[in-house]
Amino acid sequence: MKLPSKIRFADENIKKAFYKLEKGDNSEKELFKSINKALDYIEENAFCGIQIPKKLIPKKYFSKYDVKNIWKYDLLKGWRLIYSVFNDDILVISLKLEWFGHKEYERNFKY
């Protein structure tokens, strides 16, 4: 099933950190481009990532962002984009939560 969505940042700090990557060093600019491309795909189809089983979702996401589901989109060089899909009336919103490297992803999701 393909579900178009609108991208929104979970909070202002994440939004600022994302746009800061665009002005960073070459690796940060590369990550910015990778995230941007992922956001295009997610906007086109909110379910293009991999859904994380509820039992593996860190409790901080439930309390901090009040989400019911978490999706993972693999980026370049082991980075992961974590987002949630939820229904806001009729509009489906893909809420970008954060991104981090593979080791931090494994630590957060207890792999």
Secondary structure, DSSP 8 states (H G I E B T S, - for coil): -----EEEESSHHHHHHHHHHHTS-HHHHHHHHHHHHHHHHHHH-TTSSEEE-GGGS-HHHHHHH--S-EEEEE-GGG-EEEEEEEEETTEEEEEEEEEE-HHHHHHHHT-
